[in-house]
Amino acid sequence: MTGCSGGSASNASTATENSGGFDFEGNTPLGEVIPASARESAPDFDGELLDGTAFESSELAGSITVVNFWGSWCAPCRVETPEFQAVYADVAQSDVRFLGVDVKDNRQLAQAFVDSVGAEYPSLFDPRGEVALAFRGFPANVVPSTILIDRAGQVAAVYVAVVPEDDLRQALDTLMAEEAPR
């Protein structure tokens, strides 16, 4: 596993407990997704985007969502983020949403990172790692990490490593091919 790790996170003040929701049990193999029958609900969470705008996870309802945990201090993130941006640009007209989660960082360095790598999708500013803590048991100190959420709001994949562009595309193709919930 290639990644960066940060310091310890404090208790979540903006993460909302979601009874019966996702409990981390391990990684999903790159490019694969969890079978639909074995998925668990993603937790609700909220926070503030890098631009200062309020954000609630309910805004993602009905969409396939790529949640990527990153930090400006993370060298592998400098490789992964431009590849995520390329995928984001290709699926921007579909029902796939991207949300970065900047952890253990300061806002100025985070914004400089986003600008330097050309990431156009929004990122939450989460210096204490509260969003990762909302995903019970998820290793909040492993960056980069990526969670895919299906249209039904269930965790479809958990990658605790750099996700190569081709693997992300493969997983998203699988999720886009699934029938939308009614």
N, CA, C and O of each residue as an XYZ file, in Angstrom:
728
protein
N       0.844     -1.162      0.000
C       0.000      0.000      0.000
C       0.891      1.226      0.000
O       1.818      1.321      0.805
N       0.621      2.166     -0.895
C       1.365      3.402     -0.961
C       0.480      4.521     -0.477
O      -0.637      4.681     -0.968
N       0.948      5.291      0.465
C       0.146      6.390      0.972
C       0.930      7.170      1.995
O       2.056      6.820      2.349
N       0.317      8.223      2.458
C       0.879      9.053      3.499
C       0.013      8.865      4.718
O      -1.168      8.541      4.593
N       0.561      9.056      5.872
C      -0.280      9.019      7.064
C      -0.017     10.265      7.859
O       1.100     10.782      7.898
N      -1.073     10.744      8.499
C      -0.965     11.966      9.285
C      -1.080     11.645     10.757
O      -1.053     10.482     11.161
N      -1.207     12.674     11.540
C      -1.346     12.528     12.980
C      -2.725     12.038     13.347
O      -3.544     11.740     12.478
N      -2.978     11.957     14.644
C      -4.269     11.456     15.101
C      -5.346     12.498     14.889
O      -5.079     13.700     14.895
N      -6.571     12.021     14.700
C      -7.712     12.904     14.492
C      -8.498     13.021     15.784
O      -8.482     12.115     16.618
N      -9.181     14.137     15.942
C     -10.011     14.327     17.122
C     -11.410     13.784     16.867
O     -11.724     13.363     15.753
N     -12.245     13.792     17.890
C     -13.615     13.324     17.722
C     -14.352     14.215     16.735
O     -14.117     15.422     16.677
N     -15.232     13.617     15.971
C     -15.982     14.351     14.961
C     -17.018     15.252     15.609
O     -17.793     14.815     16.460
N     -17.025     16.507     15.201
C     -18.071     17.389     15.680
C     -19.096     17.634     14.596
O     -20.235     17.989     14.896
N     -18.713     17.450     13.326
C     -19.663     17.687     12.251
C     -20.108     16.395     11.591
O     -21.026     16.417     10.772
N     -19.496     15.288     11.916
C     -19.928     14.013     11.353
C     -21.168     13.537     12.104
O     -21.272     13.705     13.319
N     -22.091     12.950     11.381
C     -23.332     12.487     11.973
C     -23.316     10.976     12.025
O     -23.017     10.329     11.021
N     -23.630     10.400     13.169
C     -23.725      8.944     13.271
C     -24.897      8.473     12.423
O     -25.945      9.117     12.386
N     -24.719      7.368     11.758
C     -25.746      6.805     10.893
C     -25.919      5.355     11.312
O     -25.219      4.477     10.807
N     -26.846      5.092     12.232
C     -27.015      3.731     12.742
C     -27.277      2.769     11.601
O     -28.037      3.065     10.679
N     -26.641      1.620     11.675
C     -26.782      0.633     10.613
C     -25.959      0.976      9.394
O     -26.116      0.331      8.358
N     -25.084      1.972      9.475
C     -24.302      2.410      8.334
C     -23.006      1.643      8.187
O     -22.821      0.579      8.779
N     -22.132      2.188      7.405
C     -20.886      1.562      7.030
C     -19.929      1.385      8.203
O     -19.693      2.316      8.973
N     -19.388      0.194      8.327
C     -18.300     -0.113      9.256
C     -17.145     -0.664      8.430
O     -17.314     -1.648      7.709
N     -15.974     -0.040      8.527
C     -14.811     -0.464      7.746
C     -14.366     -1.863      8.148
O     -14.142     -2.143      9.325
N     -14.243     -2.726      7.165
C     -13.776     -4.088      7.427
C     -12.576     -4.455      6.577
O     -12.003     -5.530      6.758
N     -12.185     -3.597      5.664
C     -11.024     -3.879      4.832
C     -11.138     -3.243      3.467
O     -12.173     -2.685      3.104
N     -10.065     -3.337      2.722
C      -9.980     -2.732      1.401
C     -10.749     -3.525      0.362
O     -10.951     -4.732      0.499
N     -11.174     -2.826     -0.677
C     -11.721     -3.445     -1.872
C     -10.553     -3.539     -2.862
O      -9.791     -2.581     -2.987
N     -10.392     -4.662     -3.567
C      -9.321     -4.720     -4.571
C      -9.489     -3.597     -5.608
O     -10.609     -3.293     -6.020
N      -8.389     -2.995     -6.019
C      -8.442     -1.897     -6.976
C      -9.239     -2.283     -8.211
O      -9.080     -3.380     -8.746
N     -10.092     -1.379     -8.657
C     -10.891     -1.585     -9.853
C     -12.145     -2.400     -9.622
O     -12.973     -2.524    -10.525
N     -12.306     -2.959     -8.437
C     -13.480     -3.780     -8.140
C     -14.429     -3.032     -7.225
O     -14.051     -2.055     -6.578
N     -15.672     -3.505     -7.178
C     -16.649     -2.935     -6.263
C     -17.242     -4.053     -5.414
O     -17.195     -5.225     -5.789
N     -17.796     -3.680     -4.278
C     -18.459     -4.619     -3.386
C     -19.770     -5.045     -4.048
O     -20.476     -4.190     -4.581
N     -20.122     -6.330     -4.034
C     -21.410     -6.741     -4.603
C     -22.551     -5.940     -3.954
O     -22.522     -5.681     -2.751
N     -23.539     -5.555     -4.744
C     -24.629     -4.697     -4.261
C     -25.303     -5.263     -3.016
O     -25.698     -4.505     -2.131
N     -25.438     -6.575     -2.938
C     -26.120     -7.187     -1.800
C     -25.321     -7.105     -0.500
O     -25.877     -7.314      0.578
N     -24.025     -6.804     -0.589
C     -23.160     -6.752      0.593
C     -22.802     -5.323      1.006
O     -22.025     -5.133      1.942
N     -23.350     -4.327      0.333
C     -23.012     -2.931      0.637
C     -23.763     -2.429      1.861
O     -24.857     -2.892      2.183
N     -23.138     -1.464      2.533
C     -23.727     -0.828      3.704
C     -23.919      0.662      3.424
O     -23.211      1.241      2.600
N     -24.862      1.268      4.105
C     -25.153      2.691      3.913
C     -23.968      3.564      4.302
O     -23.313      3.333      5.318
N     -23.709      4.565      3.480
C     -22.697      5.558      3.814
C     -23.269      6.474      4.889
O     -24.475      6.722      4.908
N     -22.426      6.979      5.780
C     -22.924      7.884      6.818
C     -23.240      9.268      6.251
O     -22.772      9.634      5.173
N     -24.023     10.010      6.981
C     -24.243     11.418      6.667
C     -23.065     12.202      7.235
O     -22.533     11.852      8.289
N     -22.661     13.256      6.541
C     -21.604     14.132      7.039
C     -21.800     15.515      6.444
O     -22.494     15.682      5.440
N     -21.190     16.488      7.066
C     -21.253     17.841      6.534
C     -19.949     18.544      6.842
O     -19.068     17.993      7.501
N     -19.838     19.763      6.359
C     -18.634     20.529      6.588
C     -18.604     21.766      5.727
O     -19.636     22.258      5.271
N     -17.400     22.259      5.514
C     -17.206     23.477      4.741
C     -16.235     23.185      3.606
O     -15.171     22.602      3.815
N     -16.616     23.598      2.399
C     -15.739     23.433      1.251
C     -14.566     24.406      1.360
O     -14.621     25.366      2.128
N     -13.518     24.159      0.598
C     -12.349     25.041      0.622
C     -12.715     26.497      0.360
O     -12.082     27.410      0.889
N     -13.754     26.708     -0.469
C     -14.157     28.080     -0.771
C     -15.035     28.708      0.308
O     -15.490     29.841      0.154
N     -15.279     27.971      1.412
C     -16.065     28.494      2.514
C     -17.548     28.173      2.448
O     -18.287     28.495      3.379
N     -18.000     27.546      1.370
C     -19.399     27.175      1.207
C     -19.746     25.995      2.100
O     -18.959     25.057      2.227
N     -20.923     26.039      2.721
C     -21.392     24.914      3.540
C     -21.723     23.738      2.628
O     -22.156     23.923      1.491
N     -21.516     22.531      3.138
C     -21.777     21.322      2.364
C     -22.429     20.277      3.253
O     -22.060     20.122      4.417
N     -23.406     19.559      2.697
C     -24.032     18.420      3.366
C     -24.025     17.239      2.410
O     -24.275     17.402      1.216
N     -23.740     16.059      2.927
C     -23.660     14.869      2.071
C     -24.983     14.574      1.377
O     -25.001     13.875      0.364
N     -26.090     15.090      1.902
C     -27.381     14.883      1.244
C     -27.395     15.467     -0.177
O     -28.230     15.081     -0.996
N     -26.484     16.384     -0.468
C     -26.369     16.961     -1.811
C     -25.935     15.916     -2.842
O     -26.090     16.131     -4.044
N     -25.398     14.800     -2.381
C     -24.893     13.753     -3.267
C     -25.957     12.689     -3.575
O     -25.716     11.792     -4.384
N     -27.114     12.783     -2.945
C     -28.156     11.761     -3.065
C     -28.497     11.478     -4.526
O     -28.674     12.392     -5.331
N     -28.585     10.192     -4.843
C     -28.958      9.754     -6.183
C     -27.824      9.706     -7.185
O     -28.020      9.283     -8.325
N     -26.648     10.133     -6.778
C     -25.481     10.130     -7.660
C     -24.474      9.082     -7.212
O     -24.434      8.696     -6.044
N     -23.674      8.634     -8.146
C     -22.483      7.850     -7.816
C     -21.461      8.880     -7.357
O     -21.282      9.909     -8.009
N     -20.794      8.616     -6.247
C     -19.877      9.617     -5.693
C     -18.509      9.015     -5.414
O     -18.388      7.931     -4.844
N     -17.490      9.744     -5.829
C     -16.096      9.418     -5.521
C     -15.672     10.372     -4.407
O     -15.594     11.582     -4.620
N     -15.402      9.834     -3.227
C     -14.932     10.631     -2.095
C     -13.454     10.310     -1.917
O     -13.087      9.186     -1.575
N     -12.614     11.309     -2.153
C     -11.166     11.099     -2.101
C     -10.548     11.921     -0.976
O     -10.657     13.147     -0.954
N      -9.894     11.225     -0.038
C      -9.205     11.863      1.076
C      -7.776     12.177      0.645
O      -7.055     11.290      0.187
N      -7.368     13.429      0.790
C      -6.055     13.859      0.327
C      -5.500     14.937      1.265
O      -6.198     15.437      2.147
N      -4.242     15.274      1.052
C      -3.603     16.371      1.767
C      -2.544     16.997      0.884
O      -1.918     16.303      0.083
N      -2.336     18.289      1.016
C      -1.339     18.970      0.193
C       0.070     18.462      0.492
O       0.970     18.591     -0.337
N       0.254     17.894      1.659
C       1.540     17.376      2.121
C       1.813     15.956      1.629
O       2.889     15.415      1.885
N       0.876     15.355      0.941
C       0.941     13.949      0.527
C       1.482     13.818     -0.894
O       0.806     14.192     -1.852
N       2.690     13.290     -1.033
C       3.311     13.143     -2.356
C       2.484     12.266     -3.313
O       2.305     12.661     -4.465
N       1.971     11.096     -2.894
C       1.161     10.301     -3.829
C      -0.098     11.032     -4.305
O      -0.606     10.747     -5.389
N      -0.602     11.970     -3.502
C      -1.785     12.739     -3.912
C      -1.479     13.620     -5.123
O      -2.370     13.916     -5.920
N      -0.228     14.035     -5.257
C       0.162     14.865     -6.408
C       0.088     14.082     -7.711
O      -0.078     14.670     -8.779
N       0.207     12.769     -7.633
C       0.074     11.907     -8.810
C      -1.394     11.569     -9.039
O      -1.889     11.636    -10.164
N      -2.077     11.209     -7.972
C      -3.455     10.721     -8.073
C      -4.455     11.818     -8.458
O      -5.338     11.578     -9.281
N      -4.332     13.000     -7.885
C      -5.335     14.041     -8.083
C      -5.494     14.464     -9.545
O      -6.632     14.597     -9.997
N      -4.423     14.683    -10.308
C      -4.625     15.013    -11.722
C      -5.317     13.880    -12.500
O      -6.070     14.144    -13.438
N      -5.062     12.623    -12.113
C      -5.745     11.507    -12.768
C      -7.227     11.502    -12.409
O      -8.069     11.220    -13.262
N      -7.553     11.809    -11.165
C      -8.958     11.920    -10.761
C      -9.624     13.064    -11.523
O     -10.778     12.941    -11.935
N      -8.914     14.170    -11.714
C      -9.460     15.299    -12.463
C      -9.779     14.880    -13.903
O     -10.805     15.284    -14.449
N      -8.913     14.081    -14.516
C      -9.162     13.615    -15.887
C     -10.439     12.781    -15.952
O     -11.235     12.935    -16.878
N     -10.637     11.900    -14.974
C     -11.859     11.085    -14.929
C     -13.059     11.987    -14.665
O     -14.098     11.848    -15.310
N     -12.919     12.904    -13.725
C     -14.000     13.846    -13.405
C     -14.441     14.596    -14.665
O     -15.638     14.720    -14.926
N     -13.487     15.092    -15.437
C     -13.815     15.837    -16.660
C     -14.574     14.957    -17.650
O     -15.477     15.430    -18.340
N     -14.212     13.688    -17.718
C     -14.868     12.773    -18.654
C     -16.282     12.392    -18.238
O     -17.116     12.106    -19.097
N     -16.571     12.381    -16.935
C     -17.897     11.940    -16.471
C     -18.740     13.106    -15.956
O     -19.797     12.892    -15.363
N     -18.278     14.333    -16.178
C     -18.960     15.509    -15.635
C     -20.420     15.620    -16.081
O     -21.238     16.187    -15.356
N     -20.756     15.100    -17.235
C     -22.127     15.199    -17.734
C     -22.994     14.023    -17.311
O     -24.160     13.946    -17.699
N     -22.444     13.108    -16.523
C     -23.203     11.942    -16.064
C     -23.657     12.179    -14.624
O     -23.586     13.300    -14.121
N     -24.117     11.128    -13.971
C     -24.563     11.259    -12.577
C     -23.450     10.887    -11.595
O     -23.733     10.439    -10.484
N     -22.192     11.070    -11.992
C     -21.051     10.799    -11.118
C     -20.559     12.125    -10.542
O     -20.303     13.080    -11.276
N     -20.433     12.165     -9.223
C     -19.940     13.349     -8.529
C     -18.601     13.013     -7.873
O     -18.347     11.866     -7.506
N     -17.768     14.007     -7.737
C     -16.488     13.869     -7.039
C     -16.479     14.833     -5.870
O     -16.959     15.962     -5.977
N     -15.926     14.377     -4.744
C     -15.750     15.225     -3.583
C     -14.401     14.904     -2.971
O     -14.173     13.788     -2.505
N     -13.513     15.873     -2.972
C     -12.257     15.723     -2.262
C     -12.490     16.038     -0.796
O     -13.389     16.805     -0.451
N     -11.678     15.443      0.061
C     -11.718     15.752      1.491
C     -10.270     16.012      1.907
O      -9.468     15.086      2.033
N      -9.958     17.276      2.116
C      -8.605     17.681      2.492
C      -8.446     17.530      3.993
O      -9.141     18.187      4.768
N      -7.527     16.660      4.405
C      -7.359     16.362      5.822
C      -5.990     16.816      6.338
O      -5.008     16.877      5.599
N      -5.968     17.129      7.630
C      -4.736     17.461      8.349
C      -3.885     18.471      7.586
O      -2.704     18.239      7.326
N      -4.500     19.586      7.236
C      -3.888     20.562      6.349
C      -4.275     21.960      6.815
O      -5.061     22.115      7.750
N      -3.719     22.975      6.160
C      -4.235     24.320      6.368
C      -4.846     24.788      5.050
O      -4.428     24.364      3.972
N      -5.827     25.657      5.151
C      -6.634     26.040      3.991
C      -5.798     26.651      2.865
O      -6.034     26.350      1.695
N      -4.845     27.488      3.192
C      -4.031     28.146      2.166
C      -3.205     27.124      1.383
O      -3.147     27.191      0.155
N      -2.569     26.186      2.075
C      -1.786     25.148      1.388
C      -2.691     24.239      0.570
O      -2.328     23.829     -0.532
N      -3.871     23.921      1.104
C      -4.820     23.076      0.382
C      -5.277     23.746     -0.909
O      -5.316     23.106     -1.960
N      -5.622     25.030     -0.837
C      -6.072     25.739     -2.036
C      -4.939     25.847     -3.054
O      -5.180     25.722     -4.255
N      -3.723     26.075     -2.600
C      -2.572     26.131     -3.510
C      -2.376     24.785     -4.203
O      -2.057     24.739     -5.391
N      -2.566     23.686     -3.462
C      -2.460     22.347     -4.044
C      -3.519     22.153     -5.127
O      -3.196     21.732     -6.238
N      -4.775     22.454     -4.815
C      -5.869     22.300     -5.779
C      -5.573     23.111     -7.041
O      -5.751     22.618     -8.155
N      -5.128     24.337     -6.867
C      -4.803     25.195     -8.009
C      -3.652     24.618     -8.831
O      -3.694     24.636    -10.061
N      -2.627     24.109     -8.155
C      -1.437     23.621     -8.866
C      -1.702     22.347     -9.656
O      -1.092     22.143    -10.706
N      -2.602     21.476     -9.175
C      -2.887     20.230     -9.892
C      -4.110     20.344    -10.794
O      -4.429     19.405    -11.523
N      -4.795     21.478    -10.752
C      -5.924     21.712    -11.652
C      -7.196     20.965    -11.292
O      -8.016     20.698    -12.170
N      -7.380     20.621    -10.024
C      -8.598     19.912     -9.619
C      -9.777     20.876     -9.615
O      -9.756     21.892     -8.921
N     -10.803     20.554    -10.392
C     -11.973     21.421    -10.519
C     -13.141     20.967     -9.654
O     -14.087     21.730     -9.457
N     -13.098     19.753     -9.136
C     -14.196     19.269     -8.302
C     -14.038     19.833     -6.885
O     -12.927     20.172     -6.476
N     -15.141     19.934     -6.137
C     -15.069     20.541     -4.808
C     -14.329     19.668     -3.803
O     -14.269     18.446     -3.936
N     -13.770     20.325     -2.801
C     -13.116     19.620     -1.696
C     -13.565     20.223     -0.377
O     -13.613     21.441     -0.205
N     -13.895     19.326      0.555
C     -14.180     19.740      1.923
C     -12.867     20.057      2.622
O     -11.859     19.389      2.392
N     -12.879     21.059      3.460
C     -11.735     21.370      4.299
C     -11.988     20.674      5.632
O     -12.881     21.070      6.380
N     -11.211     19.647      5.930
C     -11.457     18.785      7.092
C     -10.144     18.557      7.847
O      -9.630     17.439      7.866
N      -9.600     19.602      8.466
C      -8.277     19.497      9.070
C      -8.171     18.470     10.195
O      -7.072     18.004     10.496
N      -9.284     18.111     10.818
C      -9.235     17.143     11.914
C      -9.646     15.738     11.477
O      -9.708     14.840     12.316
N      -9.924     15.523     10.206
C     -10.266     14.185      9.728
C     -11.630     13.698     10.177
O     -11.830     12.493     10.331
N     -12.573     14.607     10.392
C     -13.883     14.246     10.917
C     -14.730     13.427      9.950
O     -15.502     12.569     10.378
N     -14.595     13.685      8.645
C     -15.404     12.933      7.676
C     -15.000     11.461      7.689
O     -15.867     10.587      7.678
N     -13.716     11.179      7.711
C     -13.273      9.782      7.765
C     -13.795      9.101      9.025
O     -14.138      7.920      8.994
N     -13.856      9.829     10.120
C     -14.366      9.255     11.360
C     -15.847      8.908     11.267
O     -16.319      8.021     11.979
N     -16.585      9.596     10.398
C     -18.005      9.281     10.203
C     -18.174      7.882      9.610
O     -19.175      7.212      9.864
N     -17.190      7.443      8.817
C     -17.187      6.090      8.256
C     -16.558      5.203      9.324
O     -15.348      4.974      9.311
N     -17.366      4.709     10.239
C     -16.879      3.997     11.427
C     -15.827      2.942     11.093
O     -16.039      2.068     10.252
N     -14.701      3.048     11.770
C     -13.627      2.090     11.602
C     -12.697      2.399     10.440
O     -11.643      1.776     10.309
N     -13.078      3.360      9.586
C     -12.242      3.714      8.442
C     -10.958      4.343      8.957
O     -11.011      5.189      9.850
N      -9.799      3.955      8.418
C      -8.526      4.490      8.916
C      -8.330      5.955      8.504
O      -7.835      6.241      7.414
N      -8.715      6.854      9.371
C      -8.705      8.289      9.071
C      -7.316      8.843      8.795
O      -7.192      9.937      8.244
N      -6.275      8.119      9.165
C      -4.923      8.647      8.991
C      -4.236      8.137      7.730
O      -3.046      8.397      7.547
N      -4.937      7.423      6.855
C      -4.328      6.913      5.627
C      -4.765      7.788      4.452
O      -5.942      7.841      4.098
N      -3.790      8.467      3.864
C      -4.038      9.376      2.754
C      -3.010      9.087      1.684
O      -1.825      9.010      2.006
N      -3.393      8.920      0.423
C      -4.752      9.048     -0.088
C      -5.579      7.785      0.152
O      -5.053      6.674      0.222
N      -6.868      7.993      0.275
C      -7.857      6.923      0.358
C      -9.079      7.379     -0.420
O      -9.338      8.575     -0.548
N      -9.824      6.417     -0.938
C     -10.987      6.745     -1.757
C     -12.133      5.817     -1.417
O     -11.952      4.608     -1.274
N     -13.321      6.400     -1.290
C     -14.542      5.635     -1.056
C     -15.499      5.932     -2.209
O     -15.744      7.094     -2.533
N     -16.037      4.884     -2.825
C     -17.055      5.046     -3.865
C     -18.407      4.768     -3.242
O     -18.581      3.776     -2.534
N     -19.363      5.642     -3.504
C     -20.724      5.500     -2.991
C     -21.652      5.347     -4.199
O     -21.571      6.121     -5.152
N     -22.528      4.347     -4.151
C     -23.427      4.104     -5.282
C     -24.629      5.049     -5.244
O     -24.774      5.851     -4.322
N     -25.480      4.942     -6.254
C     -26.648      5.823     -6.365
C     -27.611      5.682     -5.189
O     -28.356      6.613     -4.886
N     -27.601      4.529     -4.528
C     -28.492      4.282     -3.394
C     -27.898      4.785     -2.078
O     -28.506      4.614     -1.021
N     -26.717      5.402     -2.133
C     -26.086      5.923     -0.926
C     -25.357      4.869     -0.121
O     -25.154      5.029      1.082
N     -24.960      3.790     -0.782
C     -24.243      2.720     -0.108
C     -22.780      2.697     -0.544
O     -22.453      3.017     -1.687
N     -21.906      2.311      0.392
C     -20.480      2.234      0.092
C     -20.245      1.061     -0.854
O     -20.522     -0.091     -0.518
N     -19.728      1.375     -2.045
C     -19.526      0.375     -3.084
C     -18.072     -0.057     -3.218
O     -17.795     -1.102     -3.808
N     -17.140      0.726     -2.684
C     -15.719      0.368     -2.735
C     -14.955      1.245     -1.753
O     -15.318      2.394     -1.504
N     -13.882      0.670     -1.200
C     -12.999      1.390     -0.290
C     -11.570      1.067     -0.707
O     -11.134     -0.082     -0.642
N     -10.859      2.086     -1.131
C      -9.473      1.916     -1.556
C      -8.578      2.691     -0.598
O      -8.695      3.912     -0.491
N      -7.692      1.998      0.094
C      -6.785      2.637      1.045
C      -5.388      2.609      0.428
O      -4.473      1.947      0.916
N      -5.268      3.356     -0.665
C      -4.030      3.446     -1.438
C      -4.285      4.393     -2.598
O      -5.408      4.857     -2.793
N      -3.251      4.677     -3.361
C      -3.417      5.428     -4.602
C      -4.280      4.595     -5.540
O      -4.070      3.389     -5.673
N      -5.257      5.236     -6.194
C      -6.108      4.544     -7.155
C      -5.699      4.998     -8.555
O      -5.935      6.147     -8.927
N      -5.086      4.101     -9.332
C      -4.715      4.464    -10.703
C      -5.958      4.817    -11.528
O      -7.042      4.281    -11.299
N      -5.783      5.711    -12.472
C      -6.884      6.191    -13.304
C      -7.678      5.050    -13.927
O      -8.908      5.070    -13.889
N      -7.002      4.054    -14.499
C      -7.704      2.939    -15.153
C      -8.561      2.154    -14.169
O      -9.653      1.708    -14.522
N      -8.081      1.979    -12.933
C      -8.860      1.263    -11.919
C     -10.091      2.067    -11.503
O     -11.164      1.501    -11.295
N      -9.936      3.391    -11.381
C     -11.081      4.228    -11.045
C     -12.117      4.171    -12.158
O     -13.311      4.042    -11.889
N     -11.670      4.267    -13.403
C     -12.599      4.195    -14.536
C     -13.336      2.847    -14.550
O     -14.544      2.802    -14.786
N     -12.614      1.763    -14.300
C     -13.221      0.425    -14.305
C     -14.315      0.327    -13.237
O     -15.411     -0.162    -13.512
N     -14.018      0.790    -12.033
C     -15.002      0.737    -10.950
C     -16.210      1.619    -11.254
O     -17.349      1.224    -11.005
N     -15.963      2.810    -11.790
C     -17.082      3.696    -12.124
C     -17.926      3.124    -13.257
O     -19.149      3.258    -13.240
N     -17.296      2.494    -14.235
C     -18.058      1.841    -15.317
C     -18.985      0.776    -14.744
O     -20.135      0.651    -15.165
N     -18.478      0.008    -13.779
C     -19.303     -1.024    -13.138
C     -20.493     -0.384    -12.442
O     -21.620     -0.855    -12.591
N     -20.260      0.681    -11.686
C     -21.345      1.332    -10.963
C     -22.331      2.019    -11.907
O     -23.536      1.992    -11.660
N     -21.842      2.628    -12.973
C     -22.734      3.292    -13.925
C     -23.611      2.291    -14.669
O     -24.709      2.630    -15.109
N     -23.126      1.057    -14.811
C     -23.893      0.024    -15.495
C     -25.000     -0.554    -14.612
O     -25.927     -1.190    -15.113
N     -24.904     -0.334    -13.306
C     -25.942     -0.844    -12.407
C     -27.233     -0.049    -12.608
O     -27.212      1.140    -12.924
N     -28.331     -0.728    -12.417
C     -29.624     -0.072    -12.540
C     -29.799      0.922    -11.393
O     -29.471      0.626    -10.245
N     -30.316      2.092    -11.719
C     -30.569      3.109    -10.695
C     -31.693      2.646     -9.766
O     -32.654      2.030    -10.228
N     -31.589      2.932     -8.461
C     -32.662      2.537     -7.545
C     -33.951      3.298     -7.861
O     -33.923      4.421     -8.364
N     -35.065      2.666     -7.556
C     -36.359      3.309     -7.854
C     -36.971      3.856     -6.632
O     -38.058      4.431     -6.690
